Amino acid sequence: MEILGANALLAGENPEDVIKIIEANTTEEGLSYLKLEETNKMIAEKIRQKCKKRVFDEVDVEVLTFSFDHGELARTDGFNTMVNNYMENNYGKN
């Protein structure tokens, strides 16, 4: 929860909510305290960057994050394009 809380603070979330995030028992509970859409967007982009580094930037990586309670949280800017390209290349026109 500390990583979620730290990212929430960096994104500009309310410090009182960040404390609640850090003290949360589950990720779903922690996510319920996020108020800014930018927080999830920033986290998705950080995940993308970490994944790209892990594959030595040799694989195209885009990210969609979701939770069972909150549904889709965020997607990186190139996610839709990547999915559309995949569908077109593997299944023809959408």
N, C-alpha and C positions, 0 to 999 in steps of 0.2 A: 504494500500500500504506500510505502515511502516513495517509490518511483512515480506512482500516479500522483501523489500529493506534490512532489517536487515539480513535476511537469505542470500541474494545475497552477501552482504558484507562479511559475515562469510565464504561463499564458495569461496571468492577470486575474485568476479566480480570487474570491474573497478569502482572506487569511483564516477567518473563522471556519469556512467550509473546508479549507485545506486541512485543518486540524481534525475535522470530522472524517475526512477521507483517510487520513493516516490512522485514525482510531477504528476505522470500519473493520468488520470481521470478514467481509467478502468483497470481491471486486465489484459485484453487482451493487452492493450497498455503497461502496466508494463512488461508483459512477453516478449514483443518484444525487450526489451533492454537486456535481459539475453543472455550472450554469451557462458557461460560454461555449458556443459551438467551436470556437477557435482552439479550445483545449484538445478536443478529440482530433481535430484536423492536424494540429502540431504533433500529436502523438503518432498518428498514422504516418506522417512524413518522416519522423524519427525512425519508426519501424522500417520504412522503405530504405532509408539510408543505411541502417545497420545490416539489412538483408543484402543490399548491393555490395557493401564492403565484404560481407561473408562469402559472396560468390565472386569476389575480385572484380566486380563491375562487368562480368562477362555474360550476365543474364539480365534481360529486361525484367524489372521488378516494379509492380504496383501493388497497392494495399487497400483492402476494404476491411474495416474493423466492425464488429457487431457484438451485441450481448443478447442473451436470451430474454432478459427483462426489458431492455431498452431498444432492441432492434439494431438497425444500422447506426453506427456511431459516426463514421467518417470514411472517406475514400480519398486517395491521392488524386491529383489533377489528371494524371494519365490513365487512370483505371478504366474509365468507360471506353477510351480509344483502344486500349489493349484488349479488352473483352470483345469489342466489335471486330477488331482485326482478327482475333482468334476465331470467332464465329464465322466470319466471311471466308477465311482461309481453310477452315475445316468443314464447313457445312454449306458453303455458298452464301449468297446474299441473305441478309436478315429478313 
